[in-house]
Amino acid sequence: ASMTCPSMASSPDGIRLYEDDQGGLFASIVIANDVANLHRYVEDCGPPLFGEPAGCENDYFFMATVNGSTDTLRILAEIYQYDRCQKEPLRSRLERQNIRLLNLACANAQFRTAEYLMN
């Protein structure tokens, strides 16, 4: 899922960060469980595009889960839920893509994330 965002100020010292064609900046924010920059990114660039990723490992929900990024996973789910462009529930989308978040969290010893997913 690629996003178009010219740049965003991310660091406290004002260093400008730029998004690449593959959404690498957004992916890095998700993996780092960086809630502040996730909110800043969405505010500056709009919500992420939840298109069909080339592979499971490129899916933002997958990335957040295997890395134990529980806070960004929660926010991504909220963004997805309120995104009117989404035509199917998140659970259905993930099942269709054969992405089982609870299984991934447990297999990667991400117990806090697994606990979040069970609630």
Disulfide bonds with the S-S distance in Angstrom:
Cys5-Cys45 1.62
